[in-house]
Structure formats: C-alpha cells, structure tokens
C-alpha cells in the first residue's frame, strides 16, 4: 500500500501496546513467519493503519482496522467486488474480520503520483482507463449508497461553509446566496441526468499504484452509484497534479471512444465533455472546502497551497456553460483577490 496519507487523513490514535502485540502475533501466524517484524507503512483516514514486514522473503502489508473503531467489512466488500470483476486491487493473503486484521500483498512505497517522473504518461493513462472501464462495467449493488442530490449538496456546502465562510471570512449577500443556489441546482441537475454507474469517488494518481502490467486501484471503500463522468473527471483534473489542458482533452476523447466501444451508456463526445466539465466543477468546489477544513479544523495547512490549481480548473470550466456565470462572478469578487494577495 501507499506510504502517503490520504488528503482527508486524520492522525491515528497512539498505538496501544496490547493491540500491537495482537497485530504482530496474528501477522506471524498468518504469514507463517515467526520472525516477522512490522514497521509503520502508512495511516489511513480514521483509525485504520498499515504496517510493512518481510515474511519468508516476501514483503507484506498488514492492515489493522480495530473493529470497535473502524469496521473492515465495507473495505473488504468493495475490494472483493472489484477483484471479482478483474479490477486490479491489493490481493488479500489472509483475513481475520472479527479482529480487524488483513494480510495484503505489498504494492510498493510509491503511488503513481509519486512515481510520475519515471512513468510514461500515455501508458499510465491507458492503464488507468483499463481499470476504470472494468470498474464502471460492474452493476452497482442495490444497497450501495447513491451519489444523490442530498450528497452532492452536502459536498457543495463544504465550499460555502469552509472555504468561503471559515477561510475567507465571506458572508454572501442575499443576491449572492440566490446566485449560489442557482449554480448548485444546475450542477446537481446535470450530474443526476448522467447515466449512473459504479463510481470510485477518488480515482486519481495518488490512489493508483504502478504494478507489473499496469496500475492497481486503492482507496475504493467509499464507492457509490453516481454519474459516469465523475471518475474520469477526477483522473484528468487531478487534485494534486495539473495535466496540460490539451492533453487532458485528448485523453478524455480516448476514454470516451473506449467506453463507448465497451458498451457503457455514454452520450456523444461533445455532451460527455460538457458533463465531465460540470462534474469537475462540483468536485473542485468540494475539494477546496475539504482543504480549508483540513487547515482550520485539523491543523493541516499544506493542502490549501493547491487552491490556485482548482481556481484554474474552474476558470477553464465556467465559460463553457452560461448557467455558471454567477459562480464566475463569485470567484472574481471573493476568491481571486484573496488568492492573489496570498
């Protein structure tokens, strides 16, 4: 697994000695190596943690998900579903669901984001599309959460509450509030109108691992049923790396052609590109809110350094749809001057 903390990671509690002893004892038994030792590999959001050790000459990862704090079954359920349909995910070598321990293959210490300089961009995108198309071909389970209007609006509220309100100290006027409401309604309507498929929700470079034959997919536990353009918008308008716009547009066309050939229910390319742009707007606004929350609530200021990236993404998307003009005005009035000053 990755040694990188996810963008929304929170510090895990101090490792309890009894839990550490139980984890090591289980890992030695599960791996068949009584001499195995473990070192911290990474922390996940919440209370899940990852530990690396060598067992019988092979590097392994132990996922520790204390059952009273973070049930491992949702992660396992999505992982097993994806693997069943040939999506490349971490292999599970042993599992103790009741205790919250998993023994996983070790995919290495670098994500695709970290290893980007050593990767061929076209080959990387080809491999990412292959995994994404397999994921999107899976019929979402009936009880999977839906990326519905309520969820979309909760995410958009993060921008209003945390980025505008808490970070910039902005209180919208009644007219601005009405404009913001119209933008939200437009984005939600556009996203709900798209074909609905299985959505990873964070399909981007730091959640892909370079492996032999392509890439492996991580951080899939929050999968939902949602708009078909969402994951490709995440990938091509990455939260932590900006591809040249022309290159991203060319890749979007390649994805569209492959998705249509695979039988996915996509509209014509022009409409799909518009859908992806609007979907990206919703996501960019959400992430700006999350990054502000990480700064002000969680004491993690470094993420806000990426705010100009999202403003650039929004600047490219807003002119594509007249209904987004009020958002452009709001950004001009309240966001752009502050970022320029910072």
Secondary structure, 3 states (H helix, E strand, C coil): CCCCCCCCCCCCCCCCHHHHHHHHHHHHHHHCCCCCCCEEEEECCCCCEEEEEEECCEEEEEEECCCCCCCCHHHHHHHHHHHHCCCCECCEEEEECCCCEEEEECCCCCECCCCHHHCCHHHHHHHHHHHHHHHHCCCCCCCCCECCHHHHHHHHHHHHHHHHHHHCCCCCCHHHHHHHHHHHHHHHHHHHCCCEEEECCCCCHHHEEEECCEEEECCCCCCEEEECCHHHHHHHCCCCCCCCHHHHHHHHHHHHHHHHHCCCCCCCHHHHHHHHHHHHHHHHHHHHHHHHHHHHCCCCHHHHHHHHHHHHHHHHHHCCCHHHHHHHHHHHHHHHHHHHHC
